[in-house]
Amino acid sequence: MGETEMKLVVVGAGGRMGQTLIRAVHAMDGVRLHAAIGRPGSPYIGRDAGELAGLGSIGVPVTDEPLEAFLHADGVLDFTSPASSVEFAGLAAQARIVHVIGTTGWSAEDEAKILAAARHARIVKSGNMSLGVNLLGVLAEKAARALPAAQWDIEILEMHHKHKVDAPSGTALLLGEAAAKGRGIDLENHSVRVRDGHTGARQQGTIGFATLRGGSVIGEHSVMLAGEGEMVTLSHSATDRSIFARGAVTAALWGRGQKPGLYSMLDVLGLN
């Protein structure tokens, strides 16, 4: 192992995404697994992270002590919960390391805390770490800018597995933000999240969201631009969770050379 390898910590190591991240770090060049962090009280504490992820023993036991791990690492990969990510962002800021956040379901208050931590930490935060989805966001922005709001309505449809706890998905919101940017509007004041009962006619210039949940679907997203007599649909289908993990490792490697700040995958991929 080379000394120049980036030492990465995976938090939420016991979860599906945590195990996917461990496998990605193990498989990719330029990085190695420095530590794996589980929740306090998790049955996985003390177990080998490689065995947990189906790799066999790699000599990295799962621990519930993030501070010690962060102090001797170069970066952390974090797909946990907003409360946990805010806590980890504080530790990453103290340790002056790269913090890659793929967590979704944020409140405005949580977002503000992440922004504050980014004064000292290099944070790459995205609702989706895949190249394809980030390209889809760029295309959605271009389409929304090109097609006038008076004639074209925008709807965002997403489907995920039945275990997902937040809605709309972070990716759907990323796509909504991109479309709103193209239109030069504020998403929060122009989005329609729920339709039920007698809603009246569709309000011009709004961006609608529809959320489907079921089975084991990893992620399906469509941006639909509906005009009079025609419709443009931009879609992305995720068939393997590892695309997000590989994106996160790529983001960590990119973040190593940056100044403290809050970045997105668009920065990493040069799409900004």
PyRosetta script that sets phi, psi and omega in degrees:
from pyrosetta import init, pose_from_sequence

init()
pose = pose_from_sequence("MGETEMKLVVVGAGGRMGQTLIRAVHAMDGVRLHAAIGRPGSPYIGRDAGELAGLGSIGVPVTDEPLEAFLHADGVLDFTSPASSVEFAGLAAQARIVHVIGTTGWSAEDEAKILAAARHARIVKSGNMSLGVNLLGVLAEKAARALPAAQWDIEILEMHHKHKVDAPSGTALLLGEAAAKGRGIDLENHSVRVRDGHTGARQQGTIGFATLRGGSVIGEHSVMLAGEGEMVTLSHSATDRSIFARGAVTAALWGRGQKPGLYSMLDVLGLN")
pose.set_psi(1, 130.3)
pose.set_omega(1, -178.8)
pose.set_phi(2, -77.8)
pose.set_psi(2, 149.7)
pose.set_omega(2, 178.6)
pose.set_phi(3, -66.7)
pose.set_psi(3, -23.2)
pose.set_omega(3, -178.5)
pose.set_phi(4, -80.9)
pose.set_psi(4, -6.7)
pose.set_omega(4, 178.8)
pose.set_phi(5, -60.5)
pose.set_psi(5, 137.2)
pose.set_omega(5, -180.0)
pose.set_phi(6, -78.1)
pose.set_psi(6, 124.5)
pose.set_omega(6, -178.3)
pose.set_phi(7, -87.0)
pose.set_psi(7, 113.8)
pose.set_omega(7, -174.4)
pose.set_phi(8, -110.9)
pose.set_psi(8, 143.3)
pose.set_omega(8, 174.6)
pose.set_phi(9, -106.2)
pose.set_psi(9, 131.9)
pose.set_omega(9, 172.3)
pose.set_phi(10, -103.5)
pose.set_psi(10, 121.6)
pose.set_omega(10, 174.8)
pose.set_phi(11, -98.6)
pose.set_psi(11, 158.7)
pose.set_omega(11, -174.7)
pose.set_phi(12, 66.3)
pose.set_psi(12, 37.2)
pose.set_omega(12, -170.7)
pose.set_phi(13, -62.8)
pose.set_psi(13, -24.2)
pose.set_omega(13, -177.7)
pose.set_phi(14, -81.0)
pose.set_psi(14, -16.3)
pose.set_omega(14, -176.8)
pose.set_phi(15, -80.3)
pose.set_psi(15, 171.0)
pose.set_omega(15, 180.0)
pose.set_phi(16, -59.0)
pose.set_psi(16, -44.5)
pose.set_omega(16, -178.3)
pose.set_phi(17, -71.4)
pose.set_psi(17, -36.3)
pose.set_omega(17, 177.4)
pose.set_phi(18, -59.1)
pose.set_psi(18, -44.5)
pose.set_omega(18, 179.4)
pose.set_phi(19, -66.5)
pose.set_psi(19, -36.7)
pose.set_omega(19, 177.3)
pose.set_phi(20, -64.6)
pose.set_psi(20, -39.5)
pose.set_omega(20, 178.3)
pose.set_phi(21, -64.4)
pose.set_psi(21, -42.1)
pose.set_omega(21, 179.0)
pose.set_phi(22, -59.6)
pose.set_psi(22, -43.9)
pose.set_omega(22, 179.0)
pose.set_phi(23, -64.3)
pose.set_psi(23, -39.8)
pose.set_omega(23, -178.9)
pose.set_phi(24, -66.3)
pose.set_psi(24, -43.5)
pose.set_omega(24, 179.2)
pose.set_phi(25, -62.1)
pose.set_psi(25, -41.4)
pose.set_omega(25, -179.0)
pose.set_phi(26, -64.1)
pose.set_psi(26, -34.1)
pose.set_omega(26, -173.4)
pose.set_phi(27, -88.3)
pose.set_psi(27, -21.8)
pose.set_omega(27, -171.8)
pose.set_phi(28, -95.4)
pose.set_psi(28, 149.2)
pose.set_omega(28, 179.3)
pose.set_phi(29, -76.7)
pose.set_psi(29, 150.4)
pose.set_omega(29, 172.9)
pose.set_phi(30, 86.2)
pose.set_psi(30, -0.2)
pose.set_omega(30, -179.0)
pose.set_phi(31, -138.1)
pose.set_psi(31, 156.9)
pose.set_omega(31, 169.9)
pose.set_phi(32, -147.6)
pose.set_psi(32, 154.3)
pose.set_omega(32, -178.5)
pose.set_phi(33, -77.1)
pose.set_psi(33, 115.4)
pose.set_omega(33, 180.0)
pose.set_phi(34, -88.9)
pose.set_psi(34, -40.3)
pose.set_omega(34, -179.0)
pose.set_phi(35, -158.4)
pose.set_psi(35, 156.9)
pose.set_omega(35, 176.2)
pose.set_phi(36, -128.9)
pose.set_psi(36, 126.6)
pose.set_omega(36, -174.6)
pose.set_phi(37, -111.6)
pose.set_psi(37, 129.4)
pose.set_omega(37, 174.9)
pose.set_phi(38, -112.0)
pose.set_psi(38, 169.4)
pose.set_omega(38, 177.5)
pose.set_phi(39, -67.1)
pose.set_psi(39, 144.4)
pose.set_omega(39, 174.4)
pose.set_phi(40, -55.8)
pose.set_psi(40, 132.2)
pose.set_omega(40, -179.5)
pose.set_phi(41, 86.5)
pose.set_psi(41, -2.6)
pose.set_omega(41, 179.7)
pose.set_phi(42, -66.3)
pose.set_psi(42, 141.8)
pose.set_omega(42, 178.5)
pose.set_phi(43, -66.6)
pose.set_psi(43, -12.1)
pose.set_omega(43, -177.9)
pose.set_phi(44, -84.6)
pose.set_psi(44, -12.0)
pose.set_omega(44, -179.0)
pose.set_phi(45, -58.2)
pose.set_psi(45, 129.7)
pose.set_omega(45, 179.2)
pose.set_phi(46, 93.6)
pose.set_psi(46, -18.2)
pose.set_omega(46, 178.8)
pose.set_phi(47, -79.4)
pose.set_psi(47, 155.1)
pose.set_omega(47, 178.4)
pose.set_phi(48, -71.9)
pose.set_psi(48, 129.1)
pose.set_omega(48, -176.4)
pose.set_phi(49, -61.6)
pose.set_psi(49, -35.0)
pose.set_omega(49, 179.5)
pose.set_phi(50, -66.8)
pose.set_psi(50, -40.9)
pose.set_omega(50, 178.5)
pose.set_phi(51, -65.3)
pose.set_psi(51, -38.5)
pose.set_omega(51, 178.4)
pose.set_phi(52, -59.7)
pose.set_psi(52, -38.7)
pose.set_omega(52, -175.8)
pose.set_phi(53, -92.8)
pose.set_psi(53, 6.0)
pose.set_omega(53, 177.0)
pose.set_phi(54, 80.3)
pose.set_psi(54, 21.0)
pose.set_omega(54, -178.4)
pose.set_phi(55, -99.6)
pose.set_psi(55, -10.9)
pose.set_omega(55, -168.8)
pose.set_phi(56, 87.3)
pose.set_psi(56, 176.5)
pose.set_omega(56, -174.8)
pose.set_phi(57, -67.0)
pose.set_psi(57, 130.4)
pose.set_omega(57, 177.0)
pose.set_phi(58, -122.3)
pose.set_psi(58, 4.2)
pose.set_omega(58, 175.4)
pose.set_phi(59, 76.5)
pose.set_psi(59, 21.4)
pose.set_omega(59, 176.8)
pose.set_phi(60, -121.4)
pose.set_psi(60, 100.0)
pose.set_omega(60, -179.6)
pose.set_phi(61, -75.7)
pose.set_psi(61, 145.9)
pose.set_omega(61, 175.7)
pose.set_phi(62, -71.9)
pose.set_psi(62, 133.3)
pose.set_omega(62, -178.4)
pose.set_phi(63, -128.2)
pose.set_psi(63, 164.9)
pose.set_omega(63, 174.5)
pose.set_phi(64, -114.0)
pose.set_psi(64, 26.4)
pose.set_omega(64, -179.8)
pose.set_phi(65, -115.5)
pose.set_psi(65, 83.8)
pose.set_omega(65, -176.1)
pose.set_phi(66, -68.5)
pose.set_psi(66, -35.8)
pose.set_omega(66, -173.1)
pose.set_phi(67, -57.7)
pose.set_psi(67, -49.8)
pose.set_omega(67, -179.8)
pose.set_phi(68, -59.1)
pose.set_psi(68, -43.3)
pose.set_omega(68, -178.9)
pose.set_phi(69, -64.6)
pose.set_psi(69, -43.1)
pose.set_omega(69, -177.5)
pose.set_phi(70, -63.9)
pose.set_psi(70, -37.8)
pose.set_omega(70, -174.7)
pose.set_phi(71, -62.7)
pose.set_psi(71, -26.6)
pose.set_omega(71, -177.6)
pose.set_phi(72, -111.9)
pose.set_psi(72, 14.3)
pose.set_omega(72, -177.9)
pose.set_phi(73, -110.5)
pose.set_psi(73, 173.8)
pose.set_omega(73, 177.2)
pose.set_phi(74, -107.2)
pose.set_psi(74, -18.4)
pose.set_omega(74, -177.9)
pose.set_phi(75, -168.1)
pose.set_psi(75, 163.1)
pose.set_omega(75, 179.6)
pose.set_phi(76, -132.7)
pose.set_psi(76, 138.2)
pose.set_omega(76, 177.6)
pose.set_phi(77, -108.3)
pose.set_psi(77, 123.4)
pose.set_omega(77, -165.5)
pose.set_phi(78, -135.2)
pose.set_psi(78, 104.4)
pose.set_omega(78, 171.6)
pose.set_phi(79, -121.5)
pose.set_psi(79, 72.4)
pose.set_omega(79, -175.1)
pose.set_phi(80, -115.7)
pose.set_psi(80, -114.9)
pose.set_omega(80, 177.8)
pose.set_phi(81, -131.0)
pose.set_psi(81, 158.3)
pose.set_omega(81, -178.6)
pose.set_phi(82, -53.4)
pose.set_psi(82, -44.0)
pose.set_omega(82, -179.3)
pose.set_phi(83, -60.8)
pose.set_psi(83, -44.1)
pose.set_omega(83, 178.9)
pose.set_phi(84, -66.9)
pose.set_psi(84, -42.6)
pose.set_omega(84, -178.1)
pose.set_phi(85, -63.3)
pose.set_psi(85, -37.0)
pose.set_omega(85, 176.9)
pose.set_phi(86, -63.0)
pose.set_psi(86, -42.8)
pose.set_omega(86, 178.5)
pose.set_phi(87, -63.3)
pose.set_psi(87, -46.3)
pose.set_omega(87, 179.6)
pose.set_phi(88, -64.9)
pose.set_psi(88, -33.8)
pose.set_omega(88, 179.5)
pose.set_phi(89, -63.2)
pose.set_psi(89, -37.5)
pose.set_omega(89, 176.9)
pose.set_phi(90, -64.0)
pose.set_psi(90, -42.4)
pose.set_omega(90, 179.4)
pose.set_phi(91, -68.4)
pose.set_psi(91, -40.1)
pose.set_omega(91, 179.5)
pose.set_phi(92, -65.4)
pose.set_psi(92, -35.7)
pose.set_omega(92, 178.2)
pose.set_phi(93, -65.6)
pose.set_psi(93, -43.4)
pose.set_omega(93, 177.9)
pose.set_phi(94, -61.4)
pose.set_psi(94, -41.6)
pose.set_omega(94, -176.7)
pose.set_phi(95, -83.0)
pose.set_psi(95, -8.0)
pose.set_omega(95, -179.9)
pose.set_phi(96, 57.5)
pose.set_psi(96, 45.7)
pose.set_omega(96, -179.2)
pose.set_phi(97, -117.1)
pose.set_psi(97, 171.5)
pose.set_omega(97, 179.1)
pose.set_phi(98, -78.3)
pose.set_psi(98, 133.5)
pose.set_omega(98, 179.3)
pose.set_phi(99, -121.9)
pose.set_psi(99, 111.0)
pose.set_omega(99, 179.1)
pose.set_phi(100, -98.8)
pose.set_psi(100, 120.4)
pose.set_omega(100, -174.2)
pose.set_phi(101, -116.9)
pose.set_psi(101, 115.6)
pose.set_omega(101, 174.9)
pose.set_phi(102, -109.0)
pose.set_psi(102, 9.7)
pose.set_omega(102, 179.0)
pose.set_phi(103, -64.1)
pose.set_psi(103, 146.2)
pose.set_omega(103, 176.4)
pose.set_phi(104, -128.1)
pose.set_psi(104, 173.4)
pose.set_omega(104, 179.2)
pose.set_phi(105, 90.3)
pose.set_psi(105, 33.7)
pose.set_omega(105, -173.7)
pose.set_phi(106, -77.0)
pose.set_psi(106, 146.6)
pose.set_omega(106, 166.7)
pose.set_phi(107, -96.5)
pose.set_psi(107, 163.1)
pose.set_omega(107, 179.3)
pose.set_phi(108, -60.8)
pose.set_psi(108, -35.0)
pose.set_omega(108, -179.8)
pose.set_phi(109, -65.7)
pose.set_psi(109, -43.8)
pose.set_omega(109, 177.5)
pose.set_phi(110, -62.4)
pose.set_psi(110, -43.3)
pose.set_omega(110, -179.7)
pose.set_phi(111, -58.7)
pose.set_psi(111, -41.4)
pose.set_omega(111, -179.7)
pose.set_phi(112, -63.6)
pose.set_psi(112, -37.3)
pose.set_omega(112, 179.0)
pose.set_phi(113, -67.2)
pose.set_psi(113, -37.4)
pose.set_omega(113, 178.0)
pose.set_phi(114, -65.9)
pose.set_psi(114, -42.1)
pose.set_omega(114, 179.1)
pose.set_phi(115, -61.1)
pose.set_psi(115, -39.6)
pose.set_omega(115, 178.5)
pose.set_phi(116, -65.3)
pose.set_psi(116, -42.0)
pose.set_omega(116, 179.7)
pose.set_phi(117, -64.3)
pose.set_psi(117, -31.2)
pose.set_omega(117, -177.6)
pose.set_phi(118, -68.7)
pose.set_psi(118, -6.8)
pose.set_omega(118, 174.0)
pose.set_phi(119, -67.9)
pose.set_psi(119, -26.6)
pose.set_omega(119, -177.1)
pose.set_phi(120, -117.8)
pose.set_psi(120, -24.5)
pose.set_omega(120, -178.0)
pose.set_phi(121, -106.7)
pose.set_psi(121, 155.8)
pose.set_omega(121, 172.0)
pose.set_phi(122, -93.6)
pose.set_psi(122, 104.2)
pose.set_omega(122, -175.9)
pose.set_phi(123, -107.6)
pose.set_psi(123, 126.3)
pose.set_omega(123, 170.4)
pose.set_phi(124, -111.1)
pose.set_psi(124, 113.3)
pose.set_omega(124, -174.8)
pose.set_phi(125, -123.8)
pose.set_psi(125, 130.0)
pose.set_omega(125, 179.1)
pose.set_phi(126, -151.1)
pose.set_psi(126, 144.4)
pose.set_omega(126, 174.7)
pose.set_phi(127, -70.0)
pose.set_psi(127, -12.9)
pose.set_omega(127, 176.9)
pose.set_phi(128, -158.3)
pose.set_psi(128, 131.2)
pose.set_omega(128, -175.3)
pose.set_phi(129, -96.4)
pose.set_psi(129, 3.6)
pose.set_omega(129, -176.2)
pose.set_phi(130, -85.3)
pose.set_psi(130, 146.7)
pose.set_omega(130, 178.1)
pose.set_phi(131, -60.8)
pose.set_psi(131, -44.9)
pose.set_omega(131, -176.7)
pose.set_phi(132, -60.6)
pose.set_psi(132, -44.7)
pose.set_omega(132, -179.2)
pose.set_phi(133, -66.6)
pose.set_psi(133, -39.9)
pose.set_omega(133, -179.9)
pose.set_phi(134, -67.1)
pose.set_psi(134, -35.1)
pose.set_omega(134, 173.1)
pose.set_phi(135, -65.3)
pose.set_psi(135, -41.5)
pose.set_omega(135, 177.2)
pose.set_phi(136, -57.8)
pose.set_psi(136, -39.4)
pose.set_omega(136, 177.7)
pose.set_phi(137, -61.4)
pose.set_psi(137, -42.8)
pose.set_omega(137, 178.8)
pose.set_phi(138, -63.1)
pose.set_psi(138, -43.0)
pose.set_omega(138, 179.3)
pose.set_phi(139, -65.7)
pose.set_psi(139, -39.7)
pose.set_omega(139, 178.8)
pose.set_phi(140, -62.9)
pose.set_psi(140, -40.6)
pose.set_omega(140, 178.4)
pose.set_phi(141, -62.8)
pose.set_psi(141, -44.9)
pose.set_omega(141, 179.6)
pose.set_phi(142, -63.0)
pose.set_psi(142, -43.5)
pose.set_omega(142, -179.3)
pose.set_phi(143, -65.0)
pose.set_psi(143, -42.9)
pose.set_omega(143, -179.7)
pose.set_phi(144, -63.8)
pose.set_psi(144, -35.2)
pose.set_omega(144, 179.2)
pose.set_phi(145, -71.4)
pose.set_psi(145, -37.8)
pose.set_omega(145, -174.5)
pose.set_phi(146, -77.0)
pose.set_psi(146, -30.2)
pose.set_omega(146, -174.3)
pose.set_phi(147, -102.8)
pose.set_psi(147, 115.4)
pose.set_omega(147, -172.8)
pose.set_phi(148, -61.4)
pose.set_psi(148, 136.5)
pose.set_omega(148, -176.6)
pose.set_phi(149, -61.0)
pose.set_psi(149, -27.2)
pose.set_omega(149, -179.1)
pose.set_phi(150, -66.9)
pose.set_psi(150, -27.6)
pose.set_omega(150, -178.4)
pose.set_phi(151, -111.2)
pose.set_psi(151, -16.6)
pose.set_omega(151, -173.4)
pose.set_phi(152, -124.0)
pose.set_psi(152, 126.2)
pose.set_omega(152, 177.2)
pose.set_phi(153, -99.6)
pose.set_psi(153, 145.2)
pose.set_omega(153, -179.5)
pose.set_phi(154, -113.4)
pose.set_psi(154, 128.1)
pose.set_omega(154, 176.0)
pose.set_phi(155, -128.6)
pose.set_psi(155, 139.6)
pose.set_omega(155, 179.5)
pose.set_phi(156, -118.6)
pose.set_psi(156, 123.7)
pose.set_omega(156, -177.7)
pose.set_phi(157, -114.7)
pose.set_psi(157, 132.1)
pose.set_omega(157, 177.5)
pose.set_phi(158, -137.5)
pose.set_psi(158, 147.3)
pose.set_omega(158, 173.4)
pose.set_phi(159, -134.6)
pose.set_psi(159, 137.0)
pose.set_omega(159, 177.5)
pose.set_phi(160, -137.5)
pose.set_psi(160, 170.3)
pose.set_omega(160, 177.9)
pose.set_phi(161, -60.1)
pose.set_psi(161, 162.4)
pose.set_omega(161, -173.3)
pose.set_phi(162, -71.2)
pose.set_psi(162, -11.0)
pose.set_omega(162, -178.3)
pose.set_phi(163, -90.1)
pose.set_psi(163, -8.3)
pose.set_omega(163, -176.3)
pose.set_phi(164, -66.9)
pose.set_psi(164, 135.1)
pose.set_omega(164, -171.5)
pose.set_phi(165, -101.5)
pose.set_psi(165, -14.9)
pose.set_omega(165, -179.0)
pose.set_phi(166, -114.6)
pose.set_psi(166, 149.8)
pose.set_omega(166, 179.2)
pose.set_phi(167, -151.3)
pose.set_psi(167, 142.9)
pose.set_omega(167, -9.0)
pose.set_phi(168, -62.7)
pose.set_psi(168, 164.5)
pose.set_omega(168, -178.7)
pose.set_phi(169, -63.7)
pose.set_psi(169, 157.4)
pose.set_omega(169, 175.8)
pose.set_phi(170, -58.1)
pose.set_psi(170, -33.6)
pose.set_omega(170, 179.2)
pose.set_phi(171, -68.9)
pose.set_psi(171, -42.7)
pose.set_omega(171, 177.8)
pose.set_phi(172, -59.8)
pose.set_psi(172, -41.0)
pose.set_omega(172, 179.4)
pose.set_phi(173, -68.3)
pose.set_psi(173, -37.7)
pose.set_omega(173, 175.5)
pose.set_phi(174, -59.0)
pose.set_psi(174, -44.2)
pose.set_omega(174, 179.6)
pose.set_phi(175, -68.5)
pose.set_psi(175, -37.8)
pose.set_omega(175, 176.7)
pose.set_phi(176, -63.8)
pose.set_psi(176, -41.4)
pose.set_omega(176, 177.6)
pose.set_phi(177, -62.5)
pose.set_psi(177, -40.2)
pose.set_omega(177, -179.8)
pose.set_phi(178, -64.3)
pose.set_psi(178, -44.7)
pose.set_omega(178, 179.2)
pose.set_phi(179, -65.0)
pose.set_psi(179, -41.1)
pose.set_omega(179, 179.1)
pose.set_phi(180, -63.9)
pose.set_psi(180, -38.6)
pose.set_omega(180, 177.5)
pose.set_phi(181, -62.3)
pose.set_psi(181, -42.0)
pose.set_omega(181, 177.6)
pose.set_phi(182, -61.0)
pose.set_psi(182, -34.2)
pose.set_omega(182, -179.8)
pose.set_phi(183, -86.6)
pose.set_psi(183, -11.1)
pose.set_omega(183, -178.0)
pose.set_phi(184, 70.3)
pose.set_psi(184, 34.1)
pose.set_omega(184, 179.8)
pose.set_phi(185, -124.1)
pose.set_psi(185, 169.2)
pose.set_omega(185, 179.1)
pose.set_phi(186, -94.4)
pose.set_psi(186, 120.5)
pose.set_omega(186, -174.8)
pose.set_phi(187, -60.5)
pose.set_psi(187, -43.5)
pose.set_omega(187, -174.5)
pose.set_phi(188, -54.6)
pose.set_psi(188, -40.4)
pose.set_omega(188, -177.1)
pose.set_phi(189, -91.3)
pose.set_psi(189, -0.2)
pose.set_omega(189, -179.4)
pose.set_phi(190, -124.7)
pose.set_psi(190, 8.7)
pose.set_omega(190, -177.7)
pose.set_phi(191, -99.5)
pose.set_psi(191, 146.5)
pose.set_omega(191, 175.6)
pose.set_phi(192, -117.2)
pose.set_psi(192, 113.2)
pose.set_omega(192, -174.0)
pose.set_phi(193, -96.2)
pose.set_psi(193, -27.9)
pose.set_omega(193, -174.9)
pose.set_phi(194, -135.6)
pose.set_psi(194, 137.1)
pose.set_omega(194, 171.8)
pose.set_phi(195, -128.0)
pose.set_psi(195, 126.9)
pose.set_omega(195, -179.2)
pose.set_phi(196, -158.2)
pose.set_psi(196, 139.6)
pose.set_omega(196, 177.3)
pose.set_phi(197, 76.0)
pose.set_psi(197, -155.4)
pose.set_omega(197, -178.6)
pose.set_phi(198, -82.5)
pose.set_psi(198, 97.0)
pose.set_omega(198, -172.0)
pose.set_phi(199, -88.7)
pose.set_psi(199, -15.4)
pose.set_omega(199, -172.1)
pose.set_phi(200, 77.7)
pose.set_psi(200, 178.7)
pose.set_omega(200, -178.4)
pose.set_phi(201, -66.3)
pose.set_psi(201, 155.9)
pose.set_omega(201, 179.0)
pose.set_phi(202, -66.3)
pose.set_psi(202, 130.5)
pose.set_omega(202, -179.5)
pose.set_phi(203, -76.7)
pose.set_psi(203, 129.0)
pose.set_omega(203, -178.2)
pose.set_phi(204, -61.0)
pose.set_psi(204, 139.0)
pose.set_omega(204, 175.9)
pose.set_phi(205, 85.7)
pose.set_psi(205, 0.1)
pose.set_omega(205, 179.0)
pose.set_phi(206, -86.2)
pose.set_psi(206, 160.5)
pose.set_omega(206, 176.0)
pose.set_phi(207, -118.5)
pose.set_psi(207, 116.6)
pose.set_omega(207, -175.9)
pose.set_phi(208, -94.3)
pose.set_psi(208, 149.8)
pose.set_omega(208, 178.5)
pose.set_phi(209, -123.7)
pose.set_psi(209, 134.9)
pose.set_omega(209, 173.4)
pose.set_phi(210, -125.1)
pose.set_psi(210, 132.8)
pose.set_omega(210, -173.8)
pose.set_phi(211, -119.5)
pose.set_psi(211, 124.6)
pose.set_omega(211, 175.9)
pose.set_phi(212, -116.8)
pose.set_psi(212, 143.3)
pose.set_omega(212, 179.2)
pose.set_phi(213, -135.6)
pose.set_psi(213, 134.6)
pose.set_omega(213, 175.5)
pose.set_phi(214, 170.5)
pose.set_psi(214, 152.8)
pose.set_omega(214, 174.6)
pose.set_phi(215, 57.4)
pose.set_psi(215, -139.6)
pose.set_omega(215, -173.7)
pose.set_phi(216, -115.9)
pose.set_psi(216, 21.0)
pose.set_omega(216, -176.4)
pose.set_phi(217, -57.6)
pose.set_psi(217, 124.2)
pose.set_omega(217, -178.2)
pose.set_phi(218, -76.2)
pose.set_psi(218, -40.5)
pose.set_omega(218, 176.6)
pose.set_phi(219, 172.0)
pose.set_psi(219, 121.3)
pose.set_omega(219, 175.5)
pose.set_phi(220, -126.4)
pose.set_psi(220, 128.4)
pose.set_omega(220, -179.3)
pose.set_phi(221, -136.4)
pose.set_psi(221, 136.1)
pose.set_omega(221, 175.3)
pose.set_phi(222, -135.3)
pose.set_psi(222, 137.0)
pose.set_omega(222, 170.7)
pose.set_phi(223, -106.8)
pose.set_psi(223, 117.1)
pose.set_omega(223, -177.8)
pose.set_phi(224, -109.0)
pose.set_psi(224, 125.5)
pose.set_omega(224, 176.3)
pose.set_phi(225, -112.5)
pose.set_psi(225, 110.3)
pose.set_omega(225, -172.2)
pose.set_phi(226, -107.8)
pose.set_psi(226, 117.8)
pose.set_omega(226, 177.2)
pose.set_phi(227, -109.8)
pose.set_psi(227, -174.4)
pose.set_omega(227, 176.6)
pose.set_phi(228, -75.7)
pose.set_psi(228, 110.1)
pose.set_omega(228, 176.2)
pose.set_phi(229, 82.4)
pose.set_psi(229, 3.1)
pose.set_omega(229, 177.1)
pose.set_phi(230, -155.8)
pose.set_psi(230, 156.5)
pose.set_omega(230, 178.9)
pose.set_phi(231, -143.6)
pose.set_psi(231, 138.4)
pose.set_omega(231, 175.1)
pose.set_phi(232, -110.9)
pose.set_psi(232, 127.4)
pose.set_omega(232, 178.5)
pose.set_phi(233, -121.5)
pose.set_psi(233, 125.8)
pose.set_omega(233, 176.5)
pose.set_phi(234, -111.1)
pose.set_psi(234, 125.5)
pose.set_omega(234, -173.0)
pose.set_phi(235, -132.7)
pose.set_psi(235, 154.2)
pose.set_omega(235, 173.3)
pose.set_phi(236, -139.1)
pose.set_psi(236, 137.2)
pose.set_omega(236, 178.5)
pose.set_phi(237, -123.8)
pose.set_psi(237, 123.8)
pose.set_omega(237, 176.4)
pose.set_phi(238, -99.4)
pose.set_psi(238, 121.8)
pose.set_omega(238, -178.3)
pose.set_phi(239, -109.5)
pose.set_psi(239, -3.8)
pose.set_omega(239, -178.2)
pose.set_phi(240, -150.9)
pose.set_psi(240, 123.8)
pose.set_omega(240, -178.3)
pose.set_phi(241, -60.1)
pose.set_psi(241, -20.8)
pose.set_omega(241, -175.7)
pose.set_phi(242, -65.7)
pose.set_psi(242, -19.1)
pose.set_omega(242, 177.9)
pose.set_phi(243, -62.1)
pose.set_psi(243, -35.8)
pose.set_omega(243, 179.9)
pose.set_phi(244, -71.8)
pose.set_psi(244, -37.8)
pose.set_omega(244, -180.0)
pose.set_phi(245, -67.2)
pose.set_psi(245, -44.2)
pose.set_omega(245, 178.3)
pose.set_phi(246, -63.3)
pose.set_psi(246, -38.9)
pose.set_omega(246, 176.8)
pose.set_phi(247, -61.9)
pose.set_psi(247, -40.4)
pose.set_omega(247, -179.5)
pose.set_phi(248, -65.4)
pose.set_psi(248, -41.4)
pose.set_omega(248, 178.0)
pose.set_phi(249, -65.1)
pose.set_psi(249, -42.3)
pose.set_omega(249, 176.9)
pose.set_phi(250, -59.2)
pose.set_psi(250, -40.7)
pose.set_omega(250, 179.1)
pose.set_phi(251, -64.4)
pose.set_psi(251, -40.6)
pose.set_omega(251, 179.3)
pose.set_phi(252, -63.3)
pose.set_psi(252, -46.0)
pose.set_omega(252, 179.3)
pose.set_phi(253, -61.5)
pose.set_psi(253, -40.2)
pose.set_omega(253, 178.1)
pose.set_phi(254, -66.2)
pose.set_psi(254, -42.5)
pose.set_omega(254, -175.6)
pose.set_phi(255, -66.7)
pose.set_psi(255, -22.6)
pose.set_omega(255, -178.1)
pose.set_phi(256, -57.4)
pose.set_psi(256, -33.8)
pose.set_omega(256, -177.1)
pose.set_phi(257, -96.0)
pose.set_psi(257, 8.4)
pose.set_omega(257, -175.5)
pose.set_phi(258, -99.2)
pose.set_psi(258, 163.7)
pose.set_omega(258, 172.2)
pose.set_phi(259, -79.0)
pose.set_psi(259, 161.7)
pose.set_omega(259, 175.1)
pose.set_phi(260, -54.6)
pose.set_psi(260, 143.8)
pose.set_omega(260, -179.8)
pose.set_phi(261, 161.5)
pose.set_psi(261, 174.8)
pose.set_omega(261, 178.2)
pose.set_phi(262, -105.9)
pose.set_psi(262, 118.1)
pose.set_omega(262, -176.6)
pose.set_phi(263, -119.3)
pose.set_psi(263, 165.5)
pose.set_omega(263, 175.5)
pose.set_phi(264, -122.6)
pose.set_psi(264, 174.5)
pose.set_omega(264, 177.8)
pose.set_phi(265, -64.7)
pose.set_psi(265, -23.8)
pose.set_omega(265, 176.6)
pose.set_phi(266, -62.4)
pose.set_psi(266, -36.8)
pose.set_omega(266, 176.9)
pose.set_phi(267, -66.5)
pose.set_psi(267, -46.0)
pose.set_omega(267, -178.2)
pose.set_phi(268, -59.4)
pose.set_psi(268, -42.6)
pose.set_omega(268, -174.4)
pose.set_phi(269, -88.2)
pose.set_psi(269, -1.6)
pose.set_omega(269, 179.8)
pose.set_phi(270, 70.3)
pose.set_psi(270, 26.6)
pose.set_omega(270, -178.9)
pose.set_phi(271, -97.2)
pose.set_psi(271, -4.2)
pose.set_omega(271, -177.1)
pose.set_phi(272, -77.9)
pose.dump_pdb("model.pdb")
